[in-house]
């Protein structure tokens, strides 16, 4: 077995690095400052992704080389030794060029070659969904009630029978756009596997007649939203949930909120409490960014790769046969700021700002009494825990 320790090297300049991240802080800042100038060299020539694969490969290689040359010139004019060194690392510069081409230039120029648009549709009769590939991933490009679709794109069709009406559309999306759509009845519990980077939202149309608007960025759908819900839909509170994203499809009737549901964009991340849980950790970076329950069989440490200059992981281990028995919700003026956990051995764990704890109003939110018990919190909250929701039907046992 080879026990030789590997030297950790900067991903940009290739020199040894002692920082927790993959690159020197200075190199990362230089790359950010110089990258825009190198990109401009390509954009001046009107780089456009062609349709033929051979032509696409040739022009892409040209764009990568142009960016590498531009970065080399920019760094060569720098005042520091690190910049001078980086200007001579051609392979690293070409790698940066490949990254920038695939993630920025192609996307921006393809979007400029197509016109952004909006279209409305209803969940009645025939609903046609068109898909296409973008950067190796399938995205929804259009949705309509049977209107003419773009030629050459593969289409999938879901159609309702005579008199049938769907009342909810489930939307799967990542940071670039919509990857899947599923229409269903309110009584149908749609399920799908959790996929990293994909979040599910739902638009509820109880009346079955209100319009839904789909926004296209020129290549694919970026978002869907209800259009002026009627009085019946508004009274049922269905449309208000469309801005709340979940890791898996979730029916709003099956969710119990502590306080009011979020009326703004939110991503409800899960915390799963198991009988075999051995502790709980929170990741802090200004506010609570992540909450994680540890299982005895946990193998992956990828979760702890999240770090920052002023960030910290705080771990609370559990004793044998110790479990969380009560969950408390702390708020000021109805705004959630903290969560409190009490264990079977009487210990208490507070997730929130210590200075605010004496001023909080505490409410017993739940008494977990089952294995694989799920708690959802707003991972996008800029202050404290944000929203708090449960899958159980009643607040306390």
C-alpha positions as CSV (number, residue, x, y, z in Angstrom):
1,X,0.0,0.0,0.0
2,X,1.3,3.4,-0.9
3,X,1.2,5.7,2.1
4,X,2.8,8.7,0.4
5,X,0.9,11.9,1.3
6,X,-0.3,13.8,-1.7
7,X,0.4,17.5,-2.0
8,X,-2.8,19.4,-2.4
9,X,-2.4,21.8,-5.4
10,X,-4.3,24.9,-6.5
11,X,-6.7,24.1,-9.4
12,X,-5.7,27.2,-11.2
13,X,-1.9,27.8,-10.8
14,X,-0.9,24.2,-9.9
15,X,1.2,25.3,-6.9
16,X,0.8,23.8,-3.4
17,X,-2.3,25.1,-1.5
18,X,-3.0,25.1,2.2
19,X,-6.4,26.9,2.0
20,X,-9.5,24.7,2.7
21,X,-10.8,25.3,-0.8
22,X,-9.5,23.8,-4.1
23,X,-7.7,27.1,-5.2
24,X,-5.7,29.9,-3.7
25,X,-7.9,32.8,-2.6
26,X,-5.8,35.1,-4.7
27,X,-6.0,32.9,-7.8
28,X,-9.7,32.7,-7.6
29,X,-10.1,36.4,-7.3
30,X,-7.7,36.9,-10.3
31,X,-9.7,34.5,-12.4
32,X,-12.9,36.4,-11.6
33,X,-11.3,39.7,-12.5
34,X,-9.6,38.6,-15.7
35,X,-12.2,36.2,-17.0
36,X,-14.6,38.9,-18.4
37,X,-11.8,40.3,-20.6
38,X,-11.0,37.0,-22.0
39,X,-14.6,36.3,-22.8
40,X,-14.9,39.6,-24.6
41,X,-12.3,38.4,-27.1
42,X,-14.7,35.6,-28.2
43,X,-17.9,37.7,-28.1
44,X,-16.3,40.3,-30.5
45,X,-16.2,37.6,-33.2
46,X,-19.9,36.9,-32.7
47,X,-19.5,33.3,-31.4
48,X,-22.6,31.3,-32.2
49,X,-23.2,27.5,-31.6
50,X,-23.7,26.0,-35.1
51,X,-26.1,23.1,-35.8
52,X,-23.6,20.6,-37.3
53,X,-21.7,18.6,-34.6
54,X,-18.4,18.8,-36.5
55,X,-18.7,22.5,-36.9
56,X,-19.7,22.9,-33.3
57,X,-16.5,21.1,-32.2
58,X,-14.3,23.2,-34.4
59,X,-15.7,26.5,-33.3
60,X,-15.8,25.4,-29.6
61,X,-12.1,24.6,-29.8
62,X,-11.4,28.0,-31.3
63,X,-13.4,29.7,-28.6
64,X,-11.5,27.8,-25.9
65,X,-8.1,28.7,-27.4
66,X,-9.1,32.4,-27.7
67,X,-10.1,32.5,-24.0
68,X,-6.9,30.8,-23.0
69,X,-4.8,33.2,-25.0
70,X,-6.8,36.1,-23.6
71,X,-6.3,34.9,-20.0
72,X,-2.6,34.4,-20.6
73,X,-2.2,38.0,-21.8
74,X,-4.3,39.4,-18.9
75,X,-2.3,37.5,-16.3
76,X,1.0,38.4,-18.0
77,X,0.2,42.0,-17.5
78,X,-0.5,41.4,-13.8
79,X,1.7,42.9,-11.0
80,X,2.0,39.8,-8.8
81,X,4.2,36.7,-9.1
82,X,1.1,34.5,-8.9
83,X,-0.4,36.2,-12.0
84,X,2.9,35.9,-13.9
85,X,3.1,32.2,-13.0
86,X,-0.6,31.6,-14.0
87,X,0.0,33.2,-17.4
88,X,2.3,30.3,-18.3
89,X,0.1,27.4,-17.2
90,X,-1.4,26.8,-20.7
91,X,-3.2,23.6,-19.8
92,X,-4.9,25.2,-16.8
93,X,-6.0,28.2,-19.0
94,X,-7.4,25.8,-21.6
95,X,-9.4,24.0,-18.9
96,X,-10.8,27.4,-17.7
97,X,-11.7,28.1,-21.4
98,X,-13.6,24.8,-21.7
99,X,-15.5,25.6,-18.6
100,X,-16.4,29.1,-19.6
101,X,-17.5,28.1,-23.1
102,X,-19.8,25.3,-21.9
103,X,-21.4,27.2,-19.0
104,X,-21.6,30.8,-20.2
105,X,-21.0,31.5,-23.8
106,X,-23.1,28.8,-25.4
107,X,-26.0,29.5,-23.0
108,X,-26.0,33.2,-23.5
109,X,-25.6,33.1,-27.3
110,X,-28.2,30.4,-27.8
111,X,-30.6,32.5,-25.8
112,X,-29.8,35.6,-27.9
113,X,-30.6,33.6,-31.1
114,X,-34.1,32.8,-29.9
115,X,-36.8,35.1,-28.8
116,X,-38.1,34.8,-25.2
117,X,-41.8,34.3,-25.0
118,X,-44.8,33.6,-22.7
119,X,-47.8,31.3,-23.4
120,X,-50.8,30.4,-21.3
121,X,-52.7,27.1,-21.2
122,X,-55.3,25.4,-19.1
123,X,-55.5,21.9,-17.6
124,X,-58.3,20.7,-19.8
125,X,-58.5,18.5,-22.8
126,X,-55.2,17.9,-24.6
127,X,-52.0,19.3,-23.2
128,X,-48.9,18.9,-25.3
129,X,-45.4,19.1,-23.8
130,X,-42.3,19.5,-26.0
131,X,-38.8,18.5,-24.8
132,X,-35.3,19.1,-26.2
133,X,-31.7,18.6,-25.0
134,X,-29.6,21.4,-23.7
135,X,-26.1,20.8,-22.5
136,X,-26.8,17.1,-22.3
137,X,-30.0,17.5,-20.2
138,X,-33.6,17.1,-21.2
139,X,-35.7,20.3,-20.6
140,X,-39.2,21.3,-21.3
141,X,-39.3,23.8,-24.2
142,X,-43.0,24.4,-24.6
143,X,-46.4,23.5,-23.2
144,X,-49.7,24.2,-24.8
145,X,-53.3,23.1,-25.4
146,X,-52.4,21.4,-28.7
147,X,-51.1,24.4,-30.7
148,X,-48.5,23.9,-33.4
149,X,-45.1,22.9,-31.9
150,X,-41.6,23.6,-33.0
151,X,-40.5,21.1,-35.8
152,X,-37.8,18.6,-35.0
153,X,-38.3,18.4,-31.3
154,X,-39.5,15.2,-29.7
155,X,-42.9,15.5,-28.0
156,X,-44.6,13.7,-25.2
157,X,-48.4,14.0,-24.9
158,X,-50.6,13.5,-21.9
159,X,-54.3,13.9,-22.6
160,X,-57.3,13.8,-20.4
161,X,-60.5,11.9,-21.3
162,X,-63.8,13.6,-22.1
163,X,-65.0,15.7,-19.1
164,X,-61.8,15.0,-17.2
165,X,-59.9,17.8,-15.7
166,X,-56.5,17.9,-13.9
167,X,-56.3,20.2,-10.9
168,X,-52.6,20.4,-10.3
169,X,-49.4,20.5,-12.3
170,X,-46.2,19.3,-10.7
171,X,-43.1,21.1,-11.9
172,X,-39.5,19.8,-11.6
173,X,-36.8,22.4,-12.2
174,X,-33.2,23.0,-11.7
175,X,-31.2,26.3,-11.8
176,X,-31.5,26.5,-15.6
177,X,-35.1,25.6,-16.2
178,X,-38.0,23.1,-16.1
179,X,-37.0,19.5,-16.6
180,X,-40.4,17.8,-16.2
181,X,-44.1,18.4,-15.9
182,X,-46.8,16.1,-14.5
183,X,-50.5,16.9,-14.4
184,X,-52.7,15.1,-11.9
185,X,-56.0,15.3,-10.0
186,X,-56.1,16.7,-6.5
187,X,-56.7,13.2,-5.1
188,X,-53.7,11.7,-6.8
189,X,-50.6,11.4,-4.7
190,X,-47.8,11.8,-7.3
191,X,-44.4,10.4,-6.3
192,X,-40.9,10.8,-7.7
193,X,-37.4,10.0,-6.5
194,X,-35.3,12.8,-5.0
195,X,-32.6,14.0,-7.4
196,X,-29.8,16.3,-6.4
197,X,-30.2,19.8,-7.8
198,X,-33.8,19.3,-8.8
199,X,-36.7,20.9,-6.9
200,X,-40.4,20.3,-7.2
201,X,-43.2,23.0,-7.1
202,X,-46.9,22.6,-7.7
203,X,-49.6,24.9,-9.2
204,X,-53.1,24.0,-7.8
205,X,-56.1,25.0,-10.0
206,X,-59.1,23.6,-8.0
207,X,-61.6,25.0,-10.5
208,X,-59.7,23.5,-13.5
209,X,-60.3,26.6,-15.6
210,X,-57.8,29.2,-14.5
211,X,-54.9,30.0,-16.8
212,X,-51.3,29.0,-16.2
213,X,-48.5,31.0,-17.7
214,X,-45.2,29.4,-19.0
215,X,-42.2,31.6,-19.5
216,X,-39.6,30.6,-22.2
217,X,-36.1,32.0,-22.2
218,X,-35.7,31.3,-26.0
219,X,-34.5,27.8,-25.5
220,X,-36.5,26.2,-22.7
221,X,-39.1,26.9,-20.0
222,X,-37.7,28.9,-17.1
223,X,-40.9,29.0,-14.9
224,X,-44.6,28.5,-14.6
225,X,-47.0,30.5,-12.6
226,X,-50.8,30.9,-12.1
227,X,-52.5,33.8,-13.9
228,X,-55.1,35.8,-11.9
229,X,-56.7,32.9,-9.9
230,X,-60.5,33.1,-9.6
231,X,-62.3,33.6,-6.3
232,X,-62.8,29.8,-5.8
233,X,-59.1,29.0,-6.3
234,X,-58.1,31.9,-4.1
235,X,-60.5,30.8,-1.3
236,X,-59.0,27.3,-1.4
237,X,-55.5,28.8,-0.9
238,X,-54.1,26.5,-3.6
239,X,-52.3,29.1,-5.9
240,X,-50.3,30.6,-3.0
241,X,-48.1,27.5,-2.8
242,X,-46.6,27.6,-6.2
243,X,-43.5,29.5,-5.0
244,X,-42.6,26.8,-2.5
245,X,-40.1,24.2,-3.7
246,X,-39.7,20.7,-2.3
247,X,-37.0,18.0,-2.8
248,X,-39.8,15.6,-3.9
249,X,-43.4,16.1,-5.2
250,X,-45.5,17.1,-2.1
251,X,-49.2,17.6,-1.8
252,X,-50.0,20.7,0.2
253,X,-52.9,19.0,1.9
254,X,-50.5,16.5,3.4
255,X,-48.3,19.2,4.8
256,X,-48.8,20.9,8.2
257,X,-47.2,24.3,8.6
258,X,-46.2,25.9,11.8
259,X,-47.3,29.5,11.3
260,X,-48.4,30.6,7.9
261,X,-47.0,29.0,4.7
262,X,-44.4,31.0,2.9
263,X,-45.9,33.6,0.6
264,X,-42.5,34.1,-1.2
265,X,-40.0,31.8,-2.8
266,X,-38.8,29.1,-0.5
267,X,-36.9,25.8,-0.7
268,X,-38.1,23.4,2.0
269,X,-35.1,21.1,2.8
270,X,-35.8,17.9,4.7
271,X,-34.4,16.7,8.0
272,X,-35.1,13.0,8.5
273,X,-35.2,11.7,12.1
274,X,-34.6,8.0,12.4
275,X,-34.5,5.7,15.4
276,X,-30.9,5.0,14.5
277,X,-29.9,8.7,14.5
278,X,-26.7,9.3,16.5
279,X,-26.6,13.1,16.4
280,X,-27.6,16.3,14.6
281,X,-25.4,19.0,12.9
282,X,-26.1,22.5,11.7
283,X,-24.0,24.4,9.2
284,X,-23.8,28.1,9.9
285,X,-22.8,30.9,7.5
286,X,-24.3,34.1,8.8
287,X,-27.6,32.2,9.2
288,X,-28.6,28.5,9.4
289,X,-27.8,27.1,5.9
290,X,-28.2,23.4,6.5
291,X,-29.5,20.9,9.2
292,X,-28.4,17.3,9.0
293,X,-29.4,14.3,11.1
294,X,-26.7,11.6,11.4
295,X,-27.5,7.9,11.0
296,X,-25.4,5.1,12.4
297,X,-24.9,3.7,8.8
298,X,-23.9,7.0,7.3
299,X,-20.9,6.6,5.0
300,X,-20.6,9.7,2.8
301,X,-18.8,12.8,4.2
302,X,-19.6,14.9,1.1
303,X,-22.0,17.0,3.1
304,X,-19.1,18.5,5.1
305,X,-17.5,19.8,1.9
306,X,-19.5,23.0,2.4
307,X,-17.2,25.5,4.0
308,X,-16.7,29.3,4.0
309,X,-14.5,31.9,5.6
310,X,-16.9,32.6,8.4
311,X,-18.8,29.3,8.4
312,X,-18.8,26.5,11.0
313,X,-20.3,23.1,11.5
314,X,-21.8,22.5,15.0
315,X,-22.3,18.8,15.9
316,X,-24.5,17.6,18.8
317,X,-24.1,13.8,19.4
318,X,-26.8,11.6,20.9
319,X,-26.3,9.0,23.6
320,X,-27.4,5.4,23.1
321,X,-31.2,5.1,23.0
322,X,-31.5,8.9,23.0
323,X,-34.0,10.4,20.5
324,X,-35.8,13.7,19.8
325,X,-39.2,13.7,21.5
326,X,-40.3,17.3,21.1
327,X,-39.8,20.0,18.5
328,X,-40.4,23.7,19.4
329,X,-40.8,26.7,17.1
330,X,-39.4,30.0,18.2
331,X,-40.7,33.2,16.6
332,X,-40.8,37.0,17.1
333,X,-44.0,38.6,15.8
334,X,-44.9,35.5,13.8
335,X,-41.5,35.3,12.0
336,X,-39.7,32.1,12.6
337,X,-36.2,32.5,13.9
338,X,-35.3,29.3,15.7
339,X,-36.1,25.7,16.4
340,X,-35.7,23.9,19.7
341,X,-35.3,20.1,20.1
342,X,-35.7,18.2,23.3
343,X,-34.4,14.7,23.6
344,X,-35.7,11.7,25.6
345,X,-33.0,12.3,28.2
346,X,-34.1,15.9,28.8
347,X,-31.3,17.6,26.8
348,X,-32.2,20.6,24.7
349,X,-30.7,21.8,21.4
350,X,-31.4,25.3,20.0
351,X,-31.0,26.0,16.3
352,X,-31.0,29.7,16.0
353,X,-29.2,32.9,17.2
354,X,-28.3,32.6,20.8
355,X,-28.8,36.3,21.4
356,X,-32.4,36.1,20.2
357,X,-33.5,33.1,22.3
358,X,-34.7,35.0,25.4
359,X,-37.0,37.2,23.2
360,X,-38.6,34.4,21.3
361,X,-42.2,33.1,21.8
362,X,-42.0,29.3,21.9
363,X,-44.7,27.0,20.5
364,X,-44.7,23.2,20.7
365,X,-44.7,22.2,17.0
366,X,-44.5,18.4,17.1
367,X,-43.8,15.3,19.1
368,X,-42.1,12.8,16.7
369,X,-43.3,9.3,17.3
370,X,-42.2,7.4,14.2
371,X,-39.1,6.3,12.3
372,X,-38.1,8.3,9.3
373,X,-39.9,11.4,10.6
374,X,-39.5,14.4,8.2
375,X,-39.1,18.0,9.2
376,X,-38.9,20.7,6.4
377,X,-37.3,24.0,6.9
378,X,-36.7,26.9,4.5
379,X,-33.1,26.5,3.3
380,X,-33.3,29.9,1.5
381,X,-34.1,31.9,4.6
382,X,-31.8,34.9,5.2
383,X,-32.7,35.0,8.8
384,X,-32.8,31.9,11.1
385,X,-34.8,28.8,10.3
386,X,-37.5,30.5,8.1
387,X,-40.5,28.3,7.4
388,X,-41.2,25.0,9.3
389,X,-43.4,22.2,8.0
390,X,-44.2,18.6,8.9
391,X,-45.8,15.6,7.1
392,X,-47.7,14.5,10.1
393,X,-51.4,15.3,10.3
394,X,-51.6,16.7,13.9
395,X,-49.3,19.0,15.8
396,X,-48.8,16.9,19.0
397,X,-49.4,13.3,20.0
